[in-house]
């Protein structure tokens, strides 16, 4: 077991076909945890994007070696297989944790809307048989209604959880946190507090919580600007981070980084980069990224980059996304995309705050996002 725990997932999957005993060993819970502890971190990323090259638009997800992305991102995007159907189609990605990927799908049934959260492991190609799901009566909520959710892992209880923020039901001005663990068919109400006005960008990325250090985190408007008419004047420095602790089943608030600009929170979004909480936003044509290297330390925020973008001459709105960061934290890879217009990858040197190069890629692939990913044997 000691030697086997260092082997790659693809080799172990071959061994499990040798005999029933090998198969039991490979998926033994103790072995799976040991193998996960020894798996290389920050070597791969889960890259997601919208593909409009066919007659219909579909969500795609591919696991990319970070080194290949840095060496030739356009070629990597085109040549890596992304035909594993359970991760494509109309489903969107909710999050990735310990090699498990949680998807989100929804269906309308009259006045009800049903949400499903299937989970799968791209390395083992195993999907969950009975994914968490919930039915919402739309008449209980003010239109337009957006369900806010997140996906994470509670190490203390050894459970993978889908978390829902049930906001303003029946205009109660209350938020209920609902949790459903993998393998469980029921939702638990774990926490209730005053309603939290979650901040979302135009791509609705604020719906999904960023999972860091056992917590799920969302950008939120301050309570003093809870009304829709009052939020238009909110500045970046006034936003808050609403954080839910999966182990403690409690919530807390964090402030924005010291020194952040008093500007409009244009397309502000929380993500995870190399295991750290990452905050990005725009100011005019510039793209600014902050990184919180120690989640428990409010003073650990630092400005990662300030990309001075040139104005776009195209008609469609353009977006810049941070894709990955090299191991020595010297260079990040950005994706500058727009609908049906020239899209390009950008290498940005953090230490010198300058561009090192750019590379054009397929204009029919856009809205690129990435998630921390590790190959594992974890079963959904």
C-alpha positions as CSV (number, residue, x, y, z in Angstrom):
1,X,0.0,0.0,0.0
2,X,2.9,2.4,0.8
3,X,4.4,2.2,-2.6
4,X,1.1,2.1,-4.5
5,X,-0.1,5.3,-2.9
6,X,2.5,7.2,-4.8
7,X,1.4,6.0,-8.2
8,X,-0.8,8.0,-10.7
9,X,-4.5,7.4,-10.8
10,X,-4.4,6.0,-14.4
11,X,-1.9,3.3,-13.3
12,X,-3.9,2.3,-10.3
13,X,-7.0,2.0,-12.5
14,X,-5.2,-0.6,-14.6
15,X,-4.2,-2.6,-11.5
16,X,-7.7,-2.8,-10.2
17,X,-8.6,-5.0,-13.2
18,X,-6.0,-7.7,-12.1
19,X,-8.2,-9.2,-9.4
20,X,-11.0,-8.6,-7.0
21,X,-8.5,-8.0,-4.2
22,X,-6.7,-5.3,-6.2
23,X,-10.0,-3.6,-7.0
24,X,-11.0,-3.5,-3.3
25,X,-7.6,-2.1,-2.4
26,X,-7.7,0.7,-5.0
27,X,-11.1,2.0,-3.7
28,X,-10.5,1.3,0.0
29,X,-11.3,4.5,1.9
30,X,-8.1,4.5,3.8
31,X,-6.0,4.0,0.7
32,X,-8.0,6.7,-1.2
33,X,-7.2,9.2,1.6
34,X,-3.5,8.2,1.7
35,X,-3.3,8.5,-2.1
36,X,-5.0,12.0,-2.0
37,X,-2.5,13.2,0.6
38,X,0.4,12.3,-1.6
39,X,-1.1,13.5,-4.9
40,X,0.7,16.4,-6.5
41,X,-1.0,19.7,-6.0
42,X,-1.2,22.7,-8.3
43,X,0.0,20.6,-11.3
44,X,-3.4,20.5,-13.1
45,X,-6.4,22.8,-13.5
46,X,-10.0,22.1,-14.5
47,X,-10.6,24.5,-17.4
48,X,-14.2,25.3,-18.3
49,X,-15.6,27.3,-21.2
50,X,-18.6,27.7,-23.5
51,X,-18.2,26.1,-26.9
52,X,-20.2,27.7,-29.7
53,X,-18.6,25.9,-32.6
54,X,-21.5,23.5,-33.0
55,X,-25.2,24.2,-33.9
56,X,-25.8,24.6,-30.2
57,X,-23.9,26.1,-27.2
58,X,-22.5,23.8,-24.7
59,X,-20.6,23.9,-21.4
60,X,-17.3,22.1,-21.6
61,X,-14.7,21.0,-19.0
62,X,-11.3,19.6,-19.5
63,X,-8.5,18.7,-17.1
64,X,-5.3,20.5,-18.2
65,X,-1.7,20.1,-17.1
66,X,-0.6,23.6,-16.0
67,X,2.8,23.2,-17.5
68,X,1.2,22.5,-21.0
69,X,-1.0,25.5,-20.6
70,X,1.9,27.8,-19.9
71,X,4.0,26.4,-22.8
72,X,1.3,26.4,-25.5
73,X,-2.2,27.3,-24.2
74,X,-4.0,27.5,-27.6
75,X,-2.7,24.1,-28.7
76,X,-3.6,22.6,-25.3
77,X,-7.1,23.9,-25.5
78,X,-7.6,22.4,-29.0
79,X,-5.9,19.0,-28.6
80,X,-6.9,17.8,-25.2
81,X,-10.0,15.5,-25.3
82,X,-13.1,17.1,-23.9
83,X,-15.6,14.6,-25.1
84,X,-16.4,13.1,-21.7
85,X,-20.1,13.7,-22.0
86,X,-21.2,13.8,-18.3
87,X,-19.2,17.0,-18.0
88,X,-20.4,18.6,-21.2
89,X,-23.8,19.7,-22.6
90,X,-26.0,22.2,-20.8
91,X,-24.8,21.5,-17.3
92,X,-22.7,24.1,-15.5
93,X,-19.8,23.6,-13.1
94,X,-20.5,24.3,-9.5
95,X,-17.0,23.5,-8.1
96,X,-14.1,21.1,-7.7
97,X,-12.8,19.6,-4.5
98,X,-10.3,16.7,-4.0
99,X,-10.8,15.5,-7.6
100,X,-14.6,15.5,-7.4
101,X,-16.4,17.9,-9.7
102,X,-19.9,19.0,-8.8
103,X,-22.3,20.0,-11.7
104,X,-25.6,21.9,-11.6
105,X,-28.6,21.2,-13.8
106,X,-32.2,22.5,-13.5
107,X,-35.6,21.9,-14.9
108,X,-39.0,23.7,-14.8
109,X,-42.1,21.8,-13.8
110,X,-45.0,24.3,-13.9
111,X,-44.5,26.7,-10.9
112,X,-41.7,24.6,-9.6
113,X,-38.0,24.5,-10.5
114,X,-36.0,21.4,-9.7
115,X,-32.2,21.7,-9.2
116,X,-29.9,18.6,-9.5
117,X,-26.3,18.5,-8.4
118,X,-24.6,15.4,-10.0
119,X,-21.0,14.7,-9.0
120,X,-18.2,12.9,-10.9
121,X,-14.5,12.2,-10.9
122,X,-12.9,12.9,-14.3
123,X,-9.9,10.7,-13.4
124,X,-12.0,7.6,-12.7
125,X,-14.9,8.5,-14.9
126,X,-17.4,7.6,-12.2
127,X,-20.6,9.6,-11.7
128,X,-22.9,9.7,-8.7
129,X,-25.9,7.5,-8.9
130,X,-28.3,9.5,-6.6
131,X,-27.1,13.2,-6.7
132,X,-28.5,15.8,-4.3
133,X,-31.6,17.6,-5.7
134,X,-34.2,20.1,-4.5
135,X,-37.5,21.4,-5.7
136,X,-38.3,25.1,-5.3
137,X,-41.7,26.7,-5.5
138,X,-41.1,29.8,-7.6
139,X,-44.2,31.6,-6.2
140,X,-42.4,31.7,-2.8
141,X,-39.8,34.1,-4.2
142,X,-39.5,37.5,-5.7
143,X,-38.7,37.6,-9.4
144,X,-36.0,37.4,-10.7
145,X,-35.0,34.5,-8.5
146,X,-31.4,33.1,-8.4
147,X,-30.5,30.1,-6.2
148,X,-27.1,30.6,-4.6
149,X,-25.0,27.6,-3.9
150,X,-21.6,26.1,-3.3
151,X,-19.7,22.8,-3.1
152,X,-17.1,21.8,-0.5
153,X,-15.6,19.2,1.8
154,X,-15.8,19.0,5.6
155,X,-12.7,17.2,6.8
156,X,-14.1,16.8,10.3
157,X,-17.2,14.7,9.2
158,X,-15.4,13.4,6.0
159,X,-18.4,14.5,3.8
160,X,-18.7,16.3,0.5
161,X,-21.5,18.9,0.7
162,X,-23.7,21.0,-1.5
163,X,-24.7,24.2,0.3
164,X,-27.7,26.4,-0.7
165,X,-28.3,30.0,0.5
166,X,-32.1,30.3,0.6
167,X,-32.6,34.0,0.5
168,X,-35.8,36.1,1.1
169,X,-38.3,33.2,0.9
170,X,-41.8,34.7,1.2
171,X,-40.2,38.1,1.7
172,X,-39.1,37.0,5.2
173,X,-35.8,39.0,5.0
174,X,-34.1,35.9,6.3
175,X,-31.4,33.7,4.9
176,X,-31.5,29.9,5.6
177,X,-28.4,27.8,4.9
178,X,-29.4,24.4,3.6
179,X,-26.9,21.5,3.4
180,X,-27.1,18.1,1.6
181,X,-24.2,15.7,2.0
182,X,-23.1,13.3,-0.8
183,X,-25.0,10.0,-0.3
184,X,-27.7,11.7,1.7
185,X,-31.2,12.4,0.3
186,X,-32.3,15.1,2.8
187,X,-31.5,18.8,3.2
188,X,-30.7,20.1,6.7
189,X,-31.3,23.7,7.7
190,X,-28.0,24.5,9.5
191,X,-28.1,28.3,10.0
192,X,-30.5,31.2,9.8
193,X,-29.6,34.9,9.7
194,X,-30.6,38.2,8.1
195,X,-31.0,38.1,4.4
196,X,-27.7,38.5,2.5
197,X,-27.7,40.4,-0.8
198,X,-25.2,38.4,-2.9
199,X,-23.2,40.2,-5.5
200,X,-23.2,38.7,-9.0
201,X,-21.5,39.6,-12.2
202,X,-23.1,39.6,-15.6
203,X,-22.1,36.0,-16.1
204,X,-23.7,35.1,-12.7
205,X,-20.4,33.7,-11.4
206,X,-21.2,35.1,-7.9
207,X,-23.9,32.4,-7.6
208,X,-21.2,29.7,-6.8
209,X,-19.3,30.0,-3.6
210,X,-15.4,29.9,-3.5
211,X,-14.3,27.0,-1.4
212,X,-11.1,27.7,0.7
213,X,-10.0,26.2,4.1
214,X,-13.2,24.5,4.9
215,X,-15.4,27.5,4.1
216,X,-17.6,28.7,1.2
217,X,-17.3,32.4,0.4
218,X,-19.5,34.8,-1.6
219,X,-19.2,38.5,-2.4
220,X,-22.1,40.4,-0.8
221,X,-23.4,44.0,-0.7
222,X,-23.4,45.7,2.7
223,X,-26.6,45.4,4.7
224,X,-27.0,49.1,4.6
225,X,-27.5,48.8,0.8
226,X,-29.9,45.8,0.9
227,X,-32.4,47.4,-1.5
228,X,-32.0,47.0,-5.2
229,X,-32.2,50.7,-5.8
230,X,-29.4,51.4,-3.3
231,X,-26.8,49.0,-4.6
232,X,-25.9,51.0,-7.7
233,X,-23.9,53.4,-5.6
234,X,-21.9,50.7,-3.8
235,X,-18.1,50.9,-4.2
236,X,-15.6,48.0,-4.2
237,X,-14.3,48.9,-0.7
238,X,-17.8,48.7,0.7
239,X,-18.4,45.1,-0.4
240,X,-18.2,42.3,2.1
241,X,-17.3,38.6,2.0
242,X,-20.0,36.3,3.4
243,X,-18.3,33.1,4.6
244,X,-19.9,29.8,5.7
245,X,-17.9,27.3,7.7
246,X,-18.8,23.8,6.9
247,X,-17.5,22.3,10.1
248,X,-18.8,24.9,12.6
249,X,-22.1,25.4,10.5
250,X,-21.8,29.1,11.2
251,X,-21.4,32.3,9.1
252,X,-19.1,35.3,9.3
253,X,-18.2,38.5,7.4
254,X,-14.9,39.7,6.1
255,X,-13.9,43.1,4.7
256,X,-12.3,44.0,1.4
257,X,-8.5,44.2,1.2
258,X,-6.9,47.3,2.6
259,X,-6.0,49.8,-0.2
260,X,-8.6,48.5,-2.6
261,X,-9.9,51.3,-4.9
262,X,-13.2,53.1,-4.2
263,X,-14.6,52.3,-7.6
264,X,-17.6,50.6,-9.0
265,X,-17.5,46.8,-8.3
266,X,-17.6,46.1,-12.1
267,X,-17.6,42.3,-12.7
268,X,-16.1,41.7,-9.3
269,X,-15.8,38.0,-8.5
270,X,-14.4,35.6,-5.9
271,X,-12.5,32.6,-7.1
272,X,-9.8,30.2,-5.9
273,X,-6.2,30.3,-7.2
274,X,-3.6,27.7,-6.0
275,X,-5.7,27.1,-2.8
276,X,-6.0,30.8,-2.0
277,X,-9.0,33.1,-2.1
278,X,-8.7,35.3,-5.2
279,X,-10.7,38.6,-5.8
280,X,-10.7,40.2,-9.2
281,X,-12.5,43.3,-10.6
282,X,-12.3,45.9,-13.3
283,X,-11.6,49.6,-13.2
284,X,-12.3,51.3,-16.5
285,X,-10.2,49.1,-18.9
286,X,-7.9,47.7,-16.2
287,X,-8.1,44.2,-14.7
288,X,-7.0,44.0,-11.0
289,X,-6.5,40.8,-8.9
290,X,-6.0,40.4,-5.2
291,X,-4.8,37.2,-3.4
292,X,-5.4,36.2,0.2
293,X,-2.5,33.8,0.9
294,X,-3.6,33.0,4.5
295,X,-7.3,32.7,4.8
296,X,-7.4,33.2,8.5
297,X,-5.3,36.4,8.4
298,X,-7.1,39.5,7.3
299,X,-3.8,41.2,6.7
300,X,-2.6,38.6,4.2
301,X,-4.3,40.2,1.2
302,X,-1.9,41.5,-1.5
303,X,-2.4,42.9,-4.9
304,X,-1.4,40.1,-7.3
305,X,-1.5,42.1,-10.6
306,X,-2.8,45.2,-12.3
307,X,-3.2,44.5,-16.0
308,X,-3.6,47.7,-17.9
309,X,-5.9,46.5,-20.7
310,X,-6.2,48.4,-24.0
311,X,-9.8,49.5,-24.9
312,X,-11.6,47.0,-27.1
313,X,-12.7,48.1,-30.5
314,X,-15.2,45.2,-30.9
315,X,-19.0,45.5,-30.3
316,X,-19.2,42.6,-27.8
317,X,-18.3,42.9,-24.2
318,X,-14.8,41.4,-23.4
319,X,-13.8,39.6,-20.3
320,X,-10.5,38.8,-18.7
321,X,-10.1,35.7,-16.6
322,X,-7.1,34.4,-14.6
323,X,-6.5,30.8,-15.6
324,X,-3.5,29.6,-13.6
325,X,-0.3,30.7,-11.9
326,X,3.1,29.1,-12.3
327,X,4.6,27.3,-9.2
328,X,7.1,30.1,-8.4
329,X,4.3,32.7,-8.5
330,X,6.2,34.7,-11.2
331,X,3.8,34.5,-14.1
332,X,0.0,34.1,-14.5
333,X,-1.9,33.1,-17.6
334,X,-4.9,35.2,-18.5
335,X,-7.6,34.7,-21.0
336,X,-9.1,37.7,-22.8
337,X,-12.3,36.6,-24.6
338,X,-15.3,38.1,-26.3
339,X,-18.2,36.7,-28.2
340,X,-17.3,35.8,-31.8
341,X,-14.2,38.1,-31.7
342,X,-10.5,37.6,-31.4
343,X,-9.7,35.8,-28.1
344,X,-6.2,35.5,-26.7
345,X,-4.1,34.1,-23.9
346,X,-1.8,36.5,-22.1
347,X,1.3,35.7,-20.1
348,X,1.7,38.4,-17.4
349,X,4.8,38.7,-15.2
350,X,3.7,39.5,-11.7
351,X,7.0,40.7,-10.3
352,X,7.8,43.1,-13.1
353,X,4.1,43.9,-13.8
354,X,4.5,43.5,-17.5
355,X,3.2,41.4,-20.4
356,X,5.5,38.6,-21.6
357,X,3.5,37.4,-24.6
358,X,0.1,36.7,-26.1
359,X,-1.4,34.0,-28.2
360,X,-4.7,33.9,-30.2
361,X,-7.1,31.0,-29.8
362,X,-10.4,29.8,-31.1
363,X,-13.0,32.6,-31.1
364,X,-15.8,30.1,-30.6
365,X,-14.5,29.2,-27.1
366,X,-15.2,31.9,-24.6
367,X,-16.0,32.7,-20.9
368,X,-13.0,30.6,-19.8
369,X,-12.8,29.8,-16.0
370,X,-10.6,27.5,-14.1
371,X,-10.8,25.5,-10.8
372,X,-8.0,24.0,-8.7
373,X,-7.9,20.3,-9.5
374,X,-6.0,17.2,-8.2
375,X,-6.2,13.7,-9.6
376,X,-7.7,11.4,-7.1
377,X,-9.6,8.1,-6.5
378,X,-12.4,9.8,-4.5
379,X,-15.7,8.2,-5.3
380,X,-18.8,10.4,-5.8
